[in-house]
């Protein structure tokens, strides 16, 4: 039997590709942690010389990765529009 990749969403494991298993088949799930989001970017090497220190700090904050757990943030965008 081959490995089946799935995503856990809303309390359910959802396979990422179609699976060919009979209904009621028992499966063994081994969670794999997501890759580390602690990827650092040297922002100071990318900004032009003379850039304001406050602006550089903002760029550094924006360069950090943030994992909200939502894979399609735009799907609920219209709920918050007037």
mmCIF file of the N, C-alpha and C atoms, coordinates in Angstrom:
data_MODEL
# 
_entry.id   MODEL 
# 
loop_
_atom_site.group_PDB 
_atom_site.id 
_atom_site.type_symbol 
_atom_site.label_atom_id 
_atom_site.label_alt_id 
_atom_site.label_comp_id 
_atom_site.label_asym_id 
_atom_site.label_entity_id 
_atom_site.label_seq_id 
_atom_site.pdbx_PDB_ins_code 
_atom_site.Cartn_x 
_atom_site.Cartn_y 
_atom_site.Cartn_z 
_atom_site.occupancy 
_atom_site.B_iso_or_equiv 
_atom_site.pdbx_formal_charge 
_atom_site.auth_seq_id 
_atom_site.auth_comp_id 
_atom_site.auth_asym_id 
_atom_site.auth_atom_id 
_atom_site.pdbx_PDB_model_num 
ATOM 1   N N  . UNK A 1 1  ? 0.845   -1.174 0.000  1.00 0.00 ? 1  UNK A N  1 
ATOM 2   C CA . UNK A 1 1  ? 0.000   0.000  0.000  1.00 0.00 ? 1  UNK A CA 1 
ATOM 3   C C  . UNK A 1 1  ? 0.893   1.242  0.000  1.00 0.00 ? 1  UNK A C  1 
ATOM 4   N N  . UNK A 1 2  ? 0.454   2.302  -0.659 1.00 0.00 ? 2  UNK A N  1 
ATOM 5   C CA . UNK A 1 2  ? 1.264   3.511  -0.758 1.00 0.00 ? 2  UNK A CA 1 
ATOM 6   C C  . UNK A 1 2  ? 0.870   4.536  0.305  1.00 0.00 ? 2  UNK A C  1 
ATOM 7   N N  . UNK A 1 3  ? 1.690   5.557  0.444  1.00 0.00 ? 3  UNK A N  1 
ATOM 8   C CA . UNK A 1 3  ? 1.428   6.635  1.394  1.00 0.00 ? 3  UNK A CA 1 
ATOM 9   C C  . UNK A 1 3  ? 0.408   7.597  0.808  1.00 0.00 ? 3  UNK A C  1 
ATOM 10  N N  . UNK A 1 4  ? -0.515  8.044  1.644  1.00 0.00 ? 4  UNK A N  1 
ATOM 11  C CA . UNK A 1 4  ? -1.537  9.006  1.227  1.00 0.00 ? 4  UNK A CA 1 
ATOM 12  C C  . UNK A 1 4  ? -1.277  10.304 1.981  1.00 0.00 ? 4  UNK A C  1 
ATOM 13  N N  . UNK A 1 5  ? -1.107  11.386 1.255  1.00 0.00 ? 5  UNK A N  1 
ATOM 14  C CA . UNK A 1 5  ? -0.899  12.691 1.876  1.00 0.00 ? 5  UNK A CA 1 
ATOM 15  C C  . UNK A 1 5  ? -2.245  13.349 2.097  1.00 0.00 ? 5  UNK A C  1 
ATOM 16  N N  . UNK A 1 6  ? -2.442  13.907 3.294  1.00 0.00 ? 6  UNK A N  1 
ATOM 17  C CA . UNK A 1 6  ? -3.718  14.545 3.610  1.00 0.00 ? 6  UNK A CA 1 
ATOM 18  C C  . UNK A 1 6  ? -3.464  15.824 4.409  1.00 0.00 ? 6  UNK A C  1 
ATOM 19  N N  . UNK A 1 7  ? -4.455  16.694 4.409  1.00 0.00 ? 7  UNK A N  1 
ATOM 20  C CA . UNK A 1 7  ? -4.435  17.938 5.176  1.00 0.00 ? 7  UNK A CA 1 
ATOM 21  C C  . UNK A 1 7  ? -5.530  17.830 6.240  1.00 0.00 ? 7  UNK A C  1 
ATOM 22  N N  . UNK A 1 8  ? -5.231  18.260 7.459  1.00 0.00 ? 8  UNK A N  1 
ATOM 23  C CA . UNK A 1 8  ? -6.221  18.259 8.535  1.00 0.00 ? 8  UNK A CA 1 
ATOM 24  C C  . UNK A 1 8  ? -6.899  19.619 8.561  1.00 0.00 ? 8  UNK A C  1 
ATOM 25  N N  . UNK A 1 9  ? -8.201  19.665 8.276  1.00 0.00 ? 9  UNK A N  1 
ATOM 26  C CA . UNK A 1 9  ? -8.966  20.903 8.246  1.00 0.00 ? 9  UNK A CA 1 
ATOM 27  C C  . UNK A 1 9  ? -10.337 20.678 8.860  1.00 0.00 ? 9  UNK A C  1 
ATOM 28  N N  . UNK A 1 10 ? -10.743 21.571 9.744  1.00 0.00 ? 10 UNK A N  1 
ATOM 29  C CA . UNK A 1 10 ? -12.074 21.507 10.349 1.00 0.00 ? 10 UNK A CA 1 
ATOM 30  C C  . UNK A 1 10 ? -12.382 20.143 10.955 1.00 0.00 ? 10 UNK A C  1 
ATOM 31  N N  . UNK A 1 11 ? -11.396 19.536 11.589 1.00 0.00 ? 11 UNK A N  1 
ATOM 32  C CA . UNK A 1 11 ? -11.605 18.266 12.272 1.00 0.00 ? 11 UNK A CA 1 
ATOM 33  C C  . UNK A 1 11 ? -11.635 17.039 11.375 1.00 0.00 ? 11 UNK A C  1 
ATOM 34  N N  . UNK A 1 12 ? -11.264 17.206 10.094 1.00 0.00 ? 12 UNK A N  1 
ATOM 35  C CA . UNK A 1 12 ? -11.315 16.088 9.147  1.00 0.00 ? 12 UNK A CA 1 
ATOM 36  C C  . UNK A 1 12 ? -9.997  16.015 8.377  1.00 0.00 ? 12 UNK A C  1 
ATOM 37  N N  . UNK A 1 13 ? -9.514  14.792 8.135  1.00 0.00 ? 13 UNK A N  1 
ATOM 38  C CA . UNK A 1 13 ? -8.343  14.597 7.286  1.00 0.00 ? 13 UNK A CA 1 
ATOM 39  C C  . UNK A 1 13 ? -8.811  14.524 5.839  1.00 0.00 ? 13 UNK A C  1 
ATOM 40  N N  . UNK A 1 14 ? -8.321  15.446 5.008  1.00 0.00 ? 14 UNK A N  1 
ATOM 41  C CA . UNK A 1 14 ? -8.721  15.530 3.605  1.00 0.00 ? 14 UNK A CA 1 
ATOM 42  C C  . UNK A 1 14 ? -7.542  15.126 2.724  1.00 0.00 ? 14 UNK A C  1 
ATOM 43  N N  . UNK A 1 15 ? -7.659  14.004 1.970  1.00 0.00 ? 15 UNK A N  1 
ATOM 44  C CA . UNK A 1 15 ? -6.564  13.599 1.082  1.00 0.00 ? 15 UNK A CA 1 
ATOM 45  C C  . UNK A 1 15 ? -6.299  14.681 0.029  1.00 0.00 ? 15 UNK A C  1 
ATOM 46  N N  . UNK A 1 16 ? -5.032  14.858 -0.316 1.00 0.00 ? 16 UNK A N  1 
ATOM 47  C CA . UNK A 1 16 ? -4.676  15.865 -1.316 1.00 0.00 ? 16 UNK A CA 1 
ATOM 48  C C  . UNK A 1 16 ? -4.821  15.338 -2.746 1.00 0.00 ? 16 UNK A C  1 
ATOM 49  N N  . UNK A 1 17 ? -4.984  14.044 -2.893 1.00 0.00 ? 17 UNK A N  1 
ATOM 50  C CA . UNK A 1 17 ? -5.226  13.422 -4.199 1.00 0.00 ? 17 UNK A CA 1 
ATOM 51  C C  . UNK A 1 17 ? -6.318  12.367 -4.021 1.00 0.00 ? 17 UNK A C  1 
ATOM 52  N N  . UNK A 1 18 ? -7.006  11.980 -5.088 1.00 0.00 ? 18 UNK A N  1 
ATOM 53  C CA . UNK A 1 18 ? -8.027  10.925 -4.939 1.00 0.00 ? 18 UNK A CA 1 
ATOM 54  C C  . UNK A 1 18 ? -7.401  9.619  -4.446 1.00 0.00 ? 18 UNK A C  1 
ATOM 55  N N  . UNK A 1 19 ? -8.126  8.913  -3.576 1.00 0.00 ? 19 UNK A N  1 
ATOM 56  C CA . UNK A 1 19 ? -7.634  7.638  -3.048 1.00 0.00 ? 19 UNK A CA 1 
ATOM 57  C C  . UNK A 1 19 ? -8.557  6.504  -3.487 1.00 0.00 ? 19 UNK A C  1 
ATOM 58  N N  . UNK A 1 20 ? -7.964  5.328  -3.665 1.00 0.00 ? 20 UNK A N  1 
ATOM 59  C CA . UNK A 1 20 ? -8.734  4.165  -4.083 1.00 0.00 ? 20 UNK A CA 1 
ATOM 60  C C  . UNK A 1 20 ? -8.748  3.166  -2.934 1.00 0.00 ? 20 UNK A C  1 
ATOM 61  N N  . UNK A 1 21 ? -9.616  3.444  -1.941 1.00 0.00 ? 21 UNK A N  1 
ATOM 62  C CA . UNK A 1 21 ? -9.756  2.570  -0.784 1.00 0.00 ? 21 UNK A CA 1 
ATOM 63  C C  . UNK A 1 21 ? -11.226 2.230  -0.590 1.00 0.00 ? 21 UNK A C  1 
ATOM 64  N N  . UNK A 1 22 ? -11.523 1.004  -0.170 1.00 0.00 ? 22 UNK A N  1 
ATOM 65  C CA . UNK A 1 22 ? -12.911 0.670  0.128  1.00 0.00 ? 22 UNK A CA 1 
ATOM 66  C C  . UNK A 1 22 ? -13.398 1.454  1.342  1.00 0.00 ? 22 UNK A C  1 
ATOM 67  N N  . UNK A 1 23 ? -14.692 1.772  1.376  1.00 0.00 ? 23 UNK A N  1 
ATOM 68  C CA . UNK A 1 23 ? -15.287 2.462  2.520  1.00 0.00 ? 23 UNK A CA 1 
ATOM 69  C C  . UNK A 1 23 ? -15.017 1.661  3.782  1.00 0.00 ? 23 UNK A C  1 
ATOM 70  N N  . UNK A 1 24 ? -14.716 2.356  4.862  1.00 0.00 ? 24 UNK A N  1 
ATOM 71  C CA . UNK A 1 24 ? -14.483 1.708  6.143  1.00 0.00 ? 24 UNK A CA 1 
ATOM 72  C C  . UNK A 1 24 ? -13.075 1.197  6.344  1.00 0.00 ? 24 UNK A C  1 
ATOM 73  N N  . UNK A 1 25 ? -12.173 1.453  5.386  1.00 0.00 ? 25 UNK A N  1 
ATOM 74  C CA . UNK A 1 25 ? -10.796 1.008  5.531  1.00 0.00 ? 25 UNK A CA 1 
ATOM 75  C C  . UNK A 1 25 ? -10.121 1.766  6.661  1.00 0.00 ? 25 UNK A C  1 
ATOM 76  N N  . UNK A 1 26 ? -9.485  1.057  7.566  1.00 0.00 ? 26 UNK A N  1 
ATOM 77  C CA . UNK A 1 26 ? -8.741  1.695  8.653  1.00 0.00 ? 26 UNK A CA 1 
ATOM 78  C C  . UNK A 1 26 ? -7.410  2.198  8.112  1.00 0.00 ? 26 UNK A C  1 
ATOM 79  N N  . UNK A 1 27 ? -7.008  3.365  8.569  1.00 0.00 ? 27 UNK A N  1 
ATOM 80  C CA . UNK A 1 27 ? -5.729  3.935  8.142  1.00 0.00 ? 27 UNK A CA 1 
ATOM 81  C C  . UNK A 1 27 ? -4.927  4.334  9.370  1.00 0.00 ? 27 UNK A C  1 
ATOM 82  N N  . UNK A 1 28 ? -3.633  4.377  9.233  1.00 0.00 ? 28 UNK A N  1 
ATOM 83  C CA . UNK A 1 28 ? -2.724  4.812  10.279 1.00 0.00 ? 28 UNK A CA 1 
ATOM 84  C C  . UNK A 1 28 ? -2.194  6.177  9.869  1.00 0.00 ? 28 UNK A C  1 
ATOM 85  N N  . UNK A 1 29 ? -2.331  7.172  10.755 1.00 0.00 ? 29 UNK A N  1 
ATOM 86  C CA . UNK A 1 29 ? -1.912  8.527  10.430 1.00 0.00 ? 29 UNK A CA 1 
ATOM 87  C C  . UNK A 1 29 ? -0.691  8.885  11.265 1.00 0.00 ? 29 UNK A C  1 
ATOM 88  N N  . UNK A 1 30 ? 0.352   9.334  10.589 1.00 0.00 ? 30 UNK A N  1 
ATOM 89  C CA . UNK A 1 30 ? 1.581   9.764  11.252 1.00 0.00 ? 30 UNK A CA 1 
ATOM 90  C C  . UNK A 1 30 ? 1.806   11.229 10.906 1.00 0.00 ? 30 UNK A C  1 
ATOM 91  N N  . UNK A 1 31 ? 1.504   12.158 11.836 1.00 0.00 ? 31 UNK A N  1 
ATOM 92  C CA . UNK A 1 31 ? 1.661   13.584 11.548 1.00 0.00 ? 31 UNK A CA 1 
ATOM 93  C C  . UNK A 1 31 ? 3.107   13.955 11.242 1.00 0.00 ? 31 UNK A C  1 
ATOM 94  N N  . UNK A 1 32 ? 3.267   14.838 10.281 1.00 0.00 ? 32 UNK A N  1 
ATOM 95  C CA . UNK A 1 32 ? 4.575   15.368 9.912  1.00 0.00 ? 32 UNK A CA 1 
ATOM 96  C C  . UNK A 1 32 ? 4.536   16.862 10.197 1.00 0.00 ? 32 UNK A C  1 
ATOM 97  N N  . UNK A 1 33 ? 5.438   17.373 11.042 1.00 0.00 ? 33 UNK A N  1 
ATOM 98  C CA . UNK A 1 33 ? 5.388   18.800 11.348 1.00 0.00 ? 33 UNK A CA 1 
ATOM 99  C C  . UNK A 1 33 ? 5.678   19.632 10.101 1.00 0.00 ? 33 UNK A C  1 
ATOM 100 N N  . UNK A 1 34 ? 5.025   20.804 9.998  1.00 0.00 ? 34 UNK A N  1 
ATOM 101 C CA . UNK A 1 34 ? 5.287   21.661 8.848  1.00 0.00 ? 34 UNK A CA 1 
ATOM 102 C C  . UNK A 1 34 ? 6.711   22.181 8.903  1.00 0.00 ? 34 UNK A C  1 
ATOM 103 N N  . UNK A 1 35 ? 7.254   22.587 7.754  1.00 0.00 ? 35 UNK A N  1 
ATOM 104 C CA . UNK A 1 35 ? 8.609   23.128 7.767  1.00 0.00 ? 35 UNK A CA 1 
ATOM 105 C C  . UNK A 1 35 ? 8.685   24.358 8.669  1.00 0.00 ? 35 UNK A C  1 
ATOM 106 N N  . UNK A 1 36 ? 9.850   24.574 9.236  1.00 0.00 ? 36 UNK A N  1 
ATOM 107 C CA . UNK A 1 36 ? 10.030  25.701 10.144 1.00 0.00 ? 36 UNK A CA 1 
ATOM 108 C C  . UNK A 1 36 ? 9.762   27.019 9.442  1.00 0.00 ? 36 UNK A C  1 
ATOM 109 N N  . UNK A 1 37 ? 8.997   27.885 10.114 1.00 0.00 ? 37 UNK A N  1 
ATOM 110 C CA . UNK A 1 37 ? 8.692   29.204 9.558  1.00 0.00 ? 37 UNK A CA 1 
ATOM 111 C C  . UNK A 1 37 ? 9.749   30.218 9.965  1.00 0.00 ? 37 UNK A C  1 
ATOM 112 N N  . UNK A 1 38 ? 10.790  29.749 10.635 1.00 0.00 ? 38 UNK A N  1 
ATOM 113 C CA . UNK A 1 38 ? 11.827  30.664 11.106 1.00 0.00 ? 38 UNK A CA 1 
ATOM 114 C C  . UNK A 1 38 ? 12.891  30.849 10.031 1.00 0.00 ? 38 UNK A C  1 
ATOM 115 N N  . UNK A 1 39 ? 12.487  31.431 8.927  1.00 0.00 ? 39 UNK A N  1 
ATOM 116 C CA . UNK A 1 39 ? 13.409  31.710 7.830  1.00 0.00 ? 39 UNK A CA 1 
ATOM 117 C C  . UNK A 1 39 ? 13.743  33.187 7.900  1.00 0.00 ? 39 UNK A C  1 
ATOM 118 N N  . UNK A 1 40 ? 15.008  33.479 7.997  1.00 0.00 ? 40 UNK A N  1 
ATOM 119 C CA . UNK A 1 40 ? 15.375  34.875 8.161  1.00 0.00 ? 40 UNK A CA 1 
ATOM 120 C C  . UNK A 1 40 ? 15.908  35.445 6.855  1.00 0.00 ? 40 UNK A C  1 
ATOM 121 N N  . UNK A 1 41 ? 15.491  36.663 6.553  1.00 0.00 ? 41 UNK A N  1 
ATOM 122 C CA . UNK A 1 41 ? 15.926  37.362 5.353  1.00 0.00 ? 41 UNK A CA 1 
ATOM 123 C C  . UNK A 1 41 ? 16.736  38.565 5.807  1.00 0.00 ? 41 UNK A C  1 
ATOM 124 N N  . UNK A 1 42 ? 17.900  38.774 5.200  1.00 0.00 ? 42 UNK A N  1 
ATOM 125 C CA . UNK A 1 42 ? 18.720  39.923 5.546  1.00 0.00 ? 42 UNK A CA 1 
ATOM 126 C C  . UNK A 1 42 ? 18.180  41.143 4.804  1.00 0.00 ? 42 UNK A C  1 
ATOM 127 N N  . UNK A 1 43 ? 17.225  41.814 5.431  1.00 0.00 ? 43 UNK A N  1 
ATOM 128 C CA . UNK A 1 43 ? 16.567  42.967 4.818  1.00 0.00 ? 43 UNK A CA 1 
ATOM 129 C C  . UNK A 1 43 ? 17.560  44.098 4.589  1.00 0.00 ? 43 UNK A C  1 
ATOM 130 N N  . UNK A 1 44 ? 18.469  44.281 5.533  1.00 0.00 ? 44 UNK A N  1 
ATOM 131 C CA . UNK A 1 44 ? 19.424  45.394 5.429  1.00 0.00 ? 44 UNK A CA 1 
ATOM 132 C C  . UNK A 1 44 ? 20.281  45.298 4.176  1.00 0.00 ? 44 UNK A C  1 
ATOM 133 N N  . UNK A 1 45 ? 20.519  44.085 3.705  1.00 0.00 ? 45 UNK A N  1 
ATOM 134 C CA . UNK A 1 45 ? 21.309  43.926 2.475  1.00 0.00 ? 45 UNK A CA 1 
ATOM 135 C C  . UNK A 1 45 ? 20.498  44.277 1.238  1.00 0.00 ? 45 UNK A C  1 
ATOM 136 N N  . UNK A 1 46 ? 19.173  44.345 1.388  1.00 0.00 ? 46 UNK A N  1 
ATOM 137 C CA . UNK A 1 46 ? 18.306  44.590 0.232  1.00 0.00 ? 46 UNK A CA 1 
ATOM 138 C C  . UNK A 1 46 ? 17.863  46.043 0.086  1.00 0.00 ? 46 UNK A C  1 
ATOM 139 N N  . UNK A 1 47 ? 17.921  46.821 1.172  1.00 0.00 ? 47 UNK A N  1 
ATOM 140 C CA . UNK A 1 47 ? 17.447  48.208 1.097  1.00 0.00 ? 47 UNK A CA 1 
ATOM 141 C C  . UNK A 1 47 ? 18.583  49.131 0.662  1.00 0.00 ? 47 UNK A C  1 
ATOM 142 N N  . UNK A 1 48 ? 18.252  50.215 -0.016 1.00 0.00 ? 48 UNK A N  1 
ATOM 143 C CA . UNK A 1 48 ? 19.297  51.148 -0.448 1.00 0.00 ? 48 UNK A CA 1 
ATOM 144 C C  . UNK A 1 48 ? 19.976  51.830 0.742  1.00 0.00 ? 48 UNK A C  1 
ATOM 145 N N  . UNK A 1 49 ? 21.236  52.177 0.600  1.00 0.00 ? 49 UNK A N  1 
ATOM 146 C CA . UNK A 1 49 ? 21.925  52.892 1.678  1.00 0.00 ? 49 UNK A CA 1 
ATOM 147 C C  . UNK A 1 49 ? 21.186  54.196 1.994  1.00 0.00 ? 49 UNK A C  1 
ATOM 148 N N  . UNK A 1 50 ? 21.149  54.550 3.269  1.00 0.00 ? 50 UNK A N  1 
ATOM 149 C CA . UNK A 1 50 ? 20.490  55.779 3.674  1.00 0.00 ? 50 UNK A CA 1 
ATOM 150 C C  . UNK A 1 50 ? 19.016  55.614 3.995  1.00 0.00 ? 50 UNK A C  1 
ATOM 151 N N  . UNK A 1 51 ? 18.483  54.380 3.892  1.00 0.00 ? 51 UNK A N  1 
ATOM 152 C CA . UNK A 1 51 ? 17.076  54.138 4.226  1.00 0.00 ? 51 UNK A CA 1 
ATOM 153 C C  . UNK A 1 51 ? 16.867  54.363 5.714  1.00 0.00 ? 51 UNK A C  1 
ATOM 154 N N  . UNK A 1 52 ? 15.784  55.037 6.066  1.00 0.00 ? 52 UNK A N  1 
ATOM 155 C CA . UNK A 1 52 ? 15.461  55.355 7.448  1.00 0.00 ? 52 UNK A CA 1 
ATOM 156 C C  . UNK A 1 52 ? 15.411  54.073 8.292  1.00 0.00 ? 52 UNK A C  1 
ATOM 157 N N  . UNK A 1 53 ? 15.987  54.132 9.502  1.00 0.00 ? 53 UNK A N  1 
ATOM 158 C CA . UNK A 1 53 ? 16.040  52.969 10.398 1.00 0.00 ? 53 UNK A CA 1 
ATOM 159 C C  . UNK A 1 53 ? 14.649  52.444 10.742 1.00 0.00 ? 53 UNK A C  1 
ATOM 160 N N  . UNK A 1 54 ? 13.691  53.343 10.958 1.00 0.00 ? 54 UNK A N  1 
ATOM 161 C CA . UNK A 1 54 ? 12.328  52.917 11.265 1.00 0.00 ? 54 UNK A CA 1 
ATOM 162 C C  . UNK A 1 54 ? 11.718  52.122 10.122 1.00 0.00 ? 54 UNK A C  1 
ATOM 163 N N  . UNK A 1 55 ? 11.975  52.548 8.897  1.00 0.00 ? 55 UNK A N  1 
ATOM 164 C CA . UNK A 1 55 ? 11.465  51.850 7.722  1.00 0.00 ? 55 UNK A CA 1 
ATOM 165 C C  . UNK A 1 55 ? 12.120  50.466 7.585  1.00 0.00 ? 55 UNK A C  1 
ATOM 166 N N  . UNK A 1 56 ? 13.410  50.398 7.884  1.00 0.00 ? 56 UNK A N  1 
ATOM 167 C CA . UNK A 1 56 ? 14.110  49.108 7.836  1.00 0.00 ? 56 UNK A CA 1 
ATOM 168 C C  . UNK A 1 56 ? 13.489  48.145 8.847  1.00 0.00 ? 56 UNK A C  1 
ATOM 169 N N  . UNK A 1 57 ? 13.169  48.640 10.044 1.00 0.00 ? 57 UNK A N  1 
ATOM 170 C CA . UNK A 1 57 ? 12.552  47.773 11.056 1.00 0.00 ? 57 UNK A CA 1 
ATOM 171 C C  . UNK A 1 57 ? 11.191  47.269 10.591 1.00 0.00 ? 57 UNK A C  1 
ATOM 172 N N  . UNK A 1 58 ? 10.430  48.125 9.935  1.00 0.00 ? 58 UNK A N  1 
ATOM 173 C CA . UNK A 1 58 ? 9.132   47.696 9.390  1.00 0.00 ? 58 UNK A CA 1 
ATOM 174 C C  . UNK A 1 58 ? 9.345   46.612 8.340  1.00 0.00 ? 58 UNK A C  1 
ATOM 175 N N  . UNK A 1 59 ? 10.324  46.807 7.451  1.00 0.00 ? 59 UNK A N  1 
ATOM 176 C CA . UNK A 1 59 ? 10.627  45.786 6.433  1.00 0.00 ? 59 UNK A CA 1 
ATOM 177 C C  . UNK A 1 59 ? 11.027  44.468 7.080  1.00 0.00 ? 59 UNK A C  1 
ATOM 178 N N  . UNK A 1 60 ? 11.785  44.527 8.175  1.00 0.00 ? 60 UNK A N  1 
ATOM 179 C CA . UNK A 1 60 ? 12.199  43.305 8.866  1.00 0.00 ? 60 UNK A CA 1 
ATOM 180 C C  . UNK A 1 60 ? 10.992  42.569 9.445  1.00 0.00 ? 60 UNK A C  1 
ATOM 181 N N  . UNK A 1 61 ? 10.055  43.302 10.008 1.00 0.00 ? 61 UNK A N  1 
ATOM 182 C CA . UNK A 1 61 ? 8.838   42.679 10.542 1.00 0.00 ? 61 UNK A CA 1 
ATOM 183 C C  . UNK A 1 61 ? 8.034   42.044 9.411  1.00 0.00 ? 61 UNK A C  1 
ATOM 184 N N  . UNK A 1 62 ? 7.884   42.768 8.308  1.00 0.00 ? 62 UNK A N  1 
ATOM 185 C CA . UNK A 1 62 ? 7.104   42.241 7.184  1.00 0.00 ? 62 UNK A CA 1 
ATOM 186 C C  . UNK A 1 62 ? 7.784   41.047 6.512  1.00 0.00 ? 62 UNK A C  1 
ATOM 187 N N  . UNK A 1 63 ? 9.094   40.939 6.652  1.00 0.00 ? 63 UNK A N  1 
ATOM 188 C CA . UNK A 1 63 ? 9.828   39.839 6.027  1.00 0.00 ? 63 UNK A CA 1 
ATOM 189 C C  . UNK A 1 63 ? 9.683   38.532 6.800  1.00 0.00 ? 63 UNK A C  1 
ATOM 190 N N  . UNK A 1 64 ? 9.238   38.611 8.077  1.00 0.00 ? 64 UNK A N  1 
ATOM 191 C CA . UNK A 1 64 ? 9.070   37.386 8.863  1.00 0.00 ? 64 UNK A CA 1 
ATOM 192 C C  . UNK A 1 64 ? 7.861   36.617 8.354  1.00 0.00 ? 64 UNK A C  1 
ATOM 193 N N  . UNK A 1 65 ? 8.015   35.327 8.310  1.00 0.00 ? 65 UNK A N  1 
ATOM 194 C CA . UNK A 1 65 ? 6.896   34.480 7.888  1.00 0.00 ? 65 UNK A CA 1 
ATOM 195 C C  . UNK A 1 65 ? 5.957   34.277 9.059  1.00 0.00 ? 65 UNK A C  1 
ATOM 196 N N  . UNK A 1 66 ? 4.684   34.206 8.741  1.00 0.00 ? 66 UNK A N  1 
ATOM 197 C CA . UNK A 1 66 ? 3.673   33.978 9.763  1.00 0.00 ? 66 UNK A CA 1 
ATOM 198 C C  . UNK A 1 66 ? 2.726   32.916 9.253  1.00 0.00 ? 66 UNK A C  1 
ATOM 199 N N  . UNK A 1 67 ? 2.549   31.858 10.026 1.00 0.00 ? 67 UNK A N  1 
ATOM 200 C CA . UNK A 1 67 ? 1.656   30.777 9.630  1.00 0.00 ? 67 UNK A CA 1 
ATOM 201 C C  . UNK A 1 67 ? 0.375   30.863 10.446 1.00 0.00 ? 67 UNK A C  1 
ATOM 202 N N  . UNK A 1 68 ? -0.698  31.302 9.810  1.00 0.00 ? 68 UNK A N  1 
ATOM 203 C CA . UNK A 1 68 ? -1.970  31.444 10.505 1.00 0.00 ? 68 UNK A CA 1 
ATOM 204 C C  . UNK A 1 68 ? -2.746  30.140 10.532 1.00 0.00 ? 68 UNK A C  1 
ATOM 205 N N  . UNK A 1 69 ? -2.318  29.181 9.697  1.00 0.00 ? 69 UNK A N  1 
ATOM 206 C CA . UNK A 1 69 ? -3.062  27.938 9.590  1.00 0.00 ? 69 UNK A CA 1 
ATOM 207 C C  . UNK A 1 69 ? -4.144  28.007 8.529  1.00 0.00 ? 69 UNK A C  1 
ATOM 208 N N  . UNK A 1 70 ? -4.440  29.191 8.036  1.00 0.00 ? 70 UNK A N  1 
ATOM 209 C CA . UNK A 1 70 ? -5.427  29.348 6.961  1.00 0.00 ? 70 UNK A CA 1 
ATOM 210 C C  . UNK A 1 70 ? -4.692  29.284 5.627  1.00 0.00 ? 70 UNK A C  1 
ATOM 211 N N  . UNK A 1 71 ? -5.080  28.352 4.784  1.00 0.00 ? 71 UNK A N  1 
ATOM 212 C CA . UNK A 1 71 ? -4.384  28.161 3.524  1.00 0.00 ? 71 UNK A CA 1 
ATOM 213 C C  . UNK A 1 71 ? -4.973  28.980 2.387  1.00 0.00 ? 71 UNK A C  1 
ATOM 214 N N  . UNK A 1 72 ? -6.163  29.520 2.585  1.00 0.00 ? 72 UNK A N  1 
ATOM 215 C CA . UNK A 1 72 ? -6.760  30.377 1.569  1.00 0.00 ? 72 UNK A CA 1 
ATOM 216 C C  . UNK A 1 72 ? -7.384  31.579 2.269  1.00 0.00 ? 72 UNK A C  1 
ATOM 217 N N  . UNK A 1 73 ? -6.538  32.523 2.612  1.00 0.00 ? 73 UNK A N  1 
ATOM 218 C CA . UNK A 1 73 ? -6.982  33.681 3.370  1.00 0.00 ? 73 UNK A CA 1 
ATOM 219 C C  . UNK A 1 73 ? -8.012  34.497 2.597  1.00 0.00 ? 73 UNK A C  1 
ATOM 220 N N  . UNK A 1 74 ? -7.935  34.495 1.290  1.00 0.00 ? 74 UNK A N  1 
ATOM 221 C CA . UNK A 1 74 ? -8.841  35.309 0.489  1.00 0.00 ? 74 UNK A CA 1 
ATOM 222 C C  . UNK A 1 74 ? -10.247 34.724 0.378  1.00 0.00 ? 74 UNK A C  1 
ATOM 223 N N  . UNK A 1 75 ? -10.443 33.480 0.770  1.00 0.00 ? 75 UNK A N  1 
ATOM 224 C CA . UNK A 1 75 ? -11.749 32.849 0.569  1.00 0.00 ? 75 UNK A CA 1 
ATOM 225 C C  . UNK A 1 75 ? -12.875 33.547 1.326  1.00 0.00 ? 75 UNK A C  1 
ATOM 226 N N  . UNK A 1 76 ? -12.559 34.235 2.436  1.00 0.00 ? 76 UNK A N  1 
ATOM 227 C CA . UNK A 1 76 ? -13.596 34.924 3.211  1.00 0.00 ? 76 UNK A CA 1 
ATOM 228 C C  . UNK A 1 76 ? -13.470 36.439 3.105  1.00 0.00 ? 76 UNK A C  1 
ATOM 229 N N  . UNK A 1 77 ? -12.728 36.900 2.129  1.00 0.00 ? 77 UNK A N  1 
ATOM 230 C CA . UNK A 1 77 ? -12.450 38.337 1.972  1.00 0.00 ? 77 UNK A CA 1 
ATOM 231 C C  . UNK A 1 77 ? -13.726 39.170 1.892  1.00 0.00 ? 77 UNK A C  1 
ATOM 232 N N  . UNK A 1 78 ? -14.695 38.737 1.122  1.00 0.00 ? 78 UNK A N  1 
ATOM 233 C CA . UNK A 1 78 ? -15.905 39.538 0.888  1.00 0.00 ? 78 UNK A CA 1 
ATOM 234 C C  . UNK A 1 78 ? -16.801 39.662 2.113  1.00 0.00 ? 78 UNK A C  1 
ATOM 235 N N  . UNK A 1 79 ? -16.632 38.820 3.108  1.00 0.00 ? 79 UNK A N  1 
ATOM 236 C CA . UNK A 1 79 ? -17.438 38.905 4.318  1.00 0.00 ? 79 UNK A CA 1 
ATOM 237 C C  . UNK A 1 79 ? -17.184 40.197 5.084  1.00 0.00 ? 79 UNK A C  1 
ATOM 238 N N  . UNK A 1 80 ? -16.020 40.778 4.867  1.00 0.00 ? 80 UNK A N  1 
ATOM 239 C CA . UNK A 1 80 ? -15.629 41.950 5.638  1.00 0.00 ? 80 UNK A CA 1 
ATOM 240 C C  . UNK A 1 80 ? -15.700 43.236 4.826  1.00 0.00 ? 80 UNK A C  1 
ATOM 241 N N  . UNK A 1 81 ? -16.304 43.168 3.666  1.00 0.00 ? 81 UNK A N  1 
ATOM 242 C CA . UNK A 1 81 ? -16.418 44.347 2.812  1.00 0.00 ? 81 UNK A CA 1 
ATOM 243 C C  . UNK A 1 81 ? -17.765 45.018 3.029  1.00 0.00 ? 81 UNK A C  1 
ATOM 244 N N  . UNK A 1 82 ? -17.809 46.345 2.968  1.00 0.00 ? 82 UNK A N  1 
ATOM 245 C CA . UNK A 1 82 ? -19.094 47.036 3.158  1.00 0.00 ? 82 UNK A CA 1 
ATOM 246 C C  . UNK A 1 82 ? -20.069 46.771 2.029  1.00 0.00 ? 82 UNK A C  1 
# 
